[in-house]
Amino acid sequence: MSGITASNLLSYAGYTLEAGLLVYLLAHGYAKRLWELVFYLLMSLSVIGARSYTLHHYGLGSSQYWNCYWTTDLLLVLAAFVVVASFFRRACSENQEMWQFVRLLLGAVLVAITIVSFFSLSSHKDKVFSLFIVQFSQNLYFASLVLTTLLYLMTLKMEVADERLGLLVCGLGIEFAGPAAGLALFYLARGAELSRLVGVYFFPLCDVGMILTWFYAVSRVPDLAKVPRPTVGRVDGTPAYARGNISHF
């Protein structure tokens, strides 16, 4: 089996899984509870449709496809950033002060990436807009991978008992690992064959890995796998949530 055929099979498997997960979420009433997953999947499938249409009508080497690819790539990474922010919000649901800090941090990261991406292209003023989109997308991929790692560590540190959230974060980390590793390898290898193979095989595998992880988290893990934390409310140490069960004594 050639590399292109294997890559196409992995890509179509990812597309099918994305569509299947979207249908599952909508059919089981998760559109509101897990809106960020629905939002990302809709965006991803729309990107696939736009790229396929442009590729079919203009060809792989056309400027139209180049512009379409990187514009939709920017939209997709922005959608993923929204998902990261939403997961942070879920993790900080019981700590509003922490969420206020994290919200400022996320905004600062986005502004910093915008400024760095713009000024790094000061020598390409003739193509600043198109190259800015590429640079901004790549920088945001790396930043989102770091933020996802911090989010996972934060869920462990804060002992967030929502097991589903932990798996959703892990799935997102798998997705970001592909583009981040591929871009890093591309710059290190300067376009060598190894970097091309990463794009052919590793990117689609990361997509499949994320969707399978999300599928498991949604279908197998309870909606809120949380254990009530005891709050001492009496001198004798009786948990507050247990008072109703012993009040008749």
C-alpha positions as CSV (number, residue, x, y, z in Angstrom):
1,M,0.0,0.0,0.0
2,S,1.5,3.4,-1.0
3,G,2.0,6.2,1.4
4,I,-0.6,8.3,-0.3
5,T,-3.2,5.6,-0.2
6,A,-2.5,4.9,3.5
7,S,-2.7,8.6,4.2
8,N,-6.0,8.9,2.4
9,L,-7.5,6.0,4.3
10,L,-6.4,7.5,7.6
11,S,-7.8,10.9,6.6
12,Y,-11.2,9.4,5.5
13,A,-11.3,7.4,8.7
14,G,-10.9,10.6,10.7
15,Y,-13.6,12.4,8.7
16,T,-16.0,9.5,9.2
17,L,-15.3,9.4,13.0
18,E,-15.8,13.2,13.2
19,A,-19.2,12.9,11.5
20,G,-20.1,9.9,13.6
21,L,-19.2,11.7,16.9
22,L,-21.2,14.8,15.8
23,V,-24.2,12.7,15.1
24,Y,-23.8,10.9,18.4
25,L,-23.6,14.1,20.4
26,L,-26.7,15.6,18.7
27,A,-28.7,12.4,18.9
28,H,-28.0,12.0,22.6
29,G,-28.7,15.6,23.6
30,Y,-25.1,16.8,24.2
31,A,-25.5,19.9,22.0
32,K,-25.7,22.2,25.0
33,R,-23.6,20.3,27.6
34,L,-20.7,19.7,25.3
35,W,-21.2,22.6,22.9
36,E,-17.5,23.1,22.4
37,L,-17.2,19.6,20.9
38,V,-20.1,20.2,18.6
39,F,-18.7,23.6,17.6
40,Y,-15.2,22.2,16.8
41,L,-16.6,19.2,14.9
42,L,-18.8,21.4,12.8
43,M,-15.9,23.7,12.1
44,S,-13.7,20.8,11.2
45,L,-16.2,19.2,8.8
46,S,-16.8,22.6,7.2
47,V,-13.1,23.0,6.7
48,I,-12.9,19.6,5.0
49,G,-15.8,20.5,2.7
50,A,-14.2,23.9,1.7
51,R,-10.8,22.3,1.0
52,S,-12.3,19.5,-1.0
53,Y,-14.3,21.9,-3.1
54,T,-11.4,24.2,-3.8
55,L,-9.0,21.2,-4.5
56,H,-11.5,19.8,-7.0
57,H,-12.1,23.0,-8.8
58,Y,-8.7,24.7,-8.8
59,G,-6.1,21.9,-8.2
60,L,-3.5,21.3,-5.5
61,G,-0.9,23.8,-6.8
62,S,-3.3,26.7,-7.3
63,S,-3.1,29.9,-5.3
64,Q,-6.8,29.5,-4.5
65,Y,-6.2,26.2,-2.8
66,W,-3.2,27.7,-0.9
67,N,-5.3,30.6,0.3
68,C,-8.2,28.3,1.2
69,Y,-6.0,25.8,3.1
70,W,-4.3,28.4,5.3
71,T,-7.4,30.5,5.9
72,T,-9.3,27.4,7.0
73,D,-6.3,26.3,9.0
74,L,-6.5,29.6,10.9
75,L,-10.2,29.1,11.5
76,L,-9.6,25.6,12.8
77,V,-6.9,26.5,15.2
78,L,-8.9,29.4,16.5
79,A,-11.8,27.0,17.1
80,A,-9.5,24.7,18.9
81,F,-8.3,27.6,21.1
82,V,-11.9,28.3,22.0
83,V,-12.2,24.7,23.0
84,V,-9.1,25.0,25.2
85,A,-10.6,28.1,26.8
86,S,-13.9,26.3,27.5
87,F,-12.1,23.4,29.1
88,F,-10.2,25.8,31.3
89,R,-13.6,27.3,32.3
90,R,-14.9,23.9,33.2
91,A,-11.8,23.1,35.2
92,C,-12.2,26.3,37.2
93,S,-15.9,26.0,37.7
94,E,-15.5,25.8,41.5
95,N,-12.8,28.5,41.7
96,Q,-13.9,31.8,40.1
97,E,-10.7,33.6,41.2
98,M,-8.6,31.1,39.3
99,W,-10.8,31.5,36.3
100,Q,-10.4,35.3,36.3
101,F,-6.6,34.8,36.2
102,V,-6.8,32.1,33.5
103,R,-9.1,34.3,31.4
104,L,-6.5,37.1,31.5
105,L,-3.8,34.7,30.7
106,L,-5.6,33.3,27.6
107,G,-6.2,36.8,26.3
108,A,-2.6,37.8,26.9
109,V,-1.4,34.8,25.0
110,L,-3.6,35.6,22.0
111,V,-2.5,39.2,21.9
112,A,1.2,38.2,22.3
113,I,1.0,35.7,19.5
114,T,-0.6,38.3,17.2
115,I,2.1,40.9,17.9
116,V,5.0,38.4,17.6
117,S,3.6,37.0,14.3
118,F,3.1,40.4,12.8
119,F,6.5,41.8,13.6
120,S,8.3,38.6,12.6
121,L,7.2,39.3,9.0
122,S,8.4,42.9,8.9
123,S,10.8,42.0,6.0
124,H,7.9,40.6,3.9
125,K,5.7,43.6,3.5
126,D,4.6,42.6,0.1
127,K,2.9,39.4,1.4
128,V,2.4,40.4,5.0
129,F,-1.3,39.4,5.1
130,S,-1.0,35.9,3.6
131,L,2.3,35.1,5.5
132,F,0.8,36.5,8.7
133,I,-2.0,33.9,8.6
134,V,0.5,31.1,8.2
135,Q,2.8,32.4,11.0
136,F,-0.1,33.1,13.3
137,S,-1.6,29.7,12.8
138,Q,1.8,27.9,13.5
139,N,2.5,30.0,16.6
140,L,-1.0,29.4,17.9
141,Y,-0.6,25.6,17.4
142,F,2.5,25.6,19.6
143,A,0.9,27.9,22.2
144,S,-2.3,25.8,22.3
145,L,-0.3,22.6,22.9
146,V,1.5,24.3,25.8
147,L,-1.8,25.5,27.2
148,T,-3.4,22.1,26.9
149,T,-0.5,20.6,28.8
150,L,-0.9,23.2,31.5
151,L,-4.6,22.5,31.6
152,Y,-4.1,18.8,32.1
153,L,-1.5,19.5,34.9
154,M,-3.9,21.9,36.5
155,T,-6.7,19.3,36.6
156,L,-4.3,17.0,38.4
157,K,-3.1,19.7,40.8
158,M,-6.6,21.0,41.6
159,E,-7.8,17.4,41.9
160,V,-10.6,18.0,39.4
161,A,-12.7,14.8,39.7
162,D,-14.4,15.2,36.3
163,E,-12.9,12.2,34.6
164,R,-14.6,13.1,31.3
165,L,-12.9,16.5,31.2
166,G,-9.5,14.9,31.8
167,L,-10.1,12.6,28.8
168,L,-11.3,15.4,26.6
169,V,-8.2,17.4,27.4
170,C,-6.0,14.4,26.6
171,G,-7.8,14.0,23.2
172,L,-7.1,17.7,22.4
173,G,-3.5,17.2,23.4
174,I,-3.2,14.4,20.9
175,E,-4.6,16.6,18.2
176,F,-2.2,19.4,18.8
177,A,0.7,17.1,19.1
178,G,0.5,16.3,15.3
179,P,0.8,19.9,13.8
180,A,3.2,21.0,16.5
181,A,5.6,18.1,16.1
182,G,5.3,18.2,12.3
183,L,6.1,22.0,12.1
184,A,9.0,21.6,14.5
185,L,10.4,18.7,12.6
186,F,9.9,20.5,9.3
187,Y,12.0,23.4,10.5
188,L,14.7,21.1,12.0
189,A,14.9,18.8,9.0
190,R,14.4,21.7,6.5
191,G,11.8,19.9,4.4
192,A,13.5,16.5,4.4
193,E,11.7,13.2,3.6
194,L,11.2,12.5,7.3
195,S,9.1,15.7,7.8
196,R,7.0,14.8,4.8
197,L,6.3,11.3,6.3
198,V,5.2,12.9,9.5
199,G,2.6,14.9,7.6
200,V,1.4,11.9,5.6
201,Y,1.0,9.5,8.5
202,F,1.2,11.3,11.9
203,F,-1.3,14.1,11.3
204,P,-4.2,11.8,10.3
205,L,-3.3,9.4,13.2
206,C,-3.5,12.3,15.6
207,D,-6.9,13.2,14.3
208,V,-8.1,9.7,14.7
209,G,-6.6,9.4,18.2
210,M,-8.4,12.6,19.3
211,I,-11.8,11.5,18.0
212,L,-11.5,8.0,19.5
213,T,-10.5,9.5,22.8
214,W,-13.5,11.9,22.7
215,F,-15.8,9.1,21.6
216,Y,-14.8,7.0,24.6
217,A,-15.1,10.0,27.0
218,V,-18.6,10.9,25.8
219,S,-20.0,7.4,25.5
220,R,-18.3,5.5,28.4
221,V,-17.6,8.1,31.1
222,P,-20.5,9.4,33.2
223,D,-21.6,12.9,32.6
224,L,-20.2,14.2,35.9
225,A,-17.9,11.7,37.5
226,K,-17.5,13.8,40.6
227,V,-17.4,12.6,44.2
228,P,-18.8,15.2,46.7
229,R,-16.1,16.7,48.8
230,P,-16.8,16.6,52.5
231,T,-17.1,20.0,54.1
232,V,-16.7,20.1,57.9
233,G,-19.6,22.0,59.4
234,R,-19.7,20.8,63.0
235,V,-17.2,20.5,65.8
236,D,-17.5,16.7,65.6
237,G,-16.4,16.8,62.0
238,T,-19.8,15.7,60.4
239,P,-19.7,16.4,56.6
240,A,-22.1,19.2,55.6
241,Y,-23.7,17.1,52.8
242,A,-24.5,14.3,55.4
243,R,-26.5,16.5,57.8
244,G,-29.8,15.8,56.2
245,N,-29.3,12.1,56.8
246,I,-28.7,12.4,60.5
247,S,-30.7,15.4,61.5
248,H,-33.5,13.3,63.0
249,F,-31.2,12.0,65.7
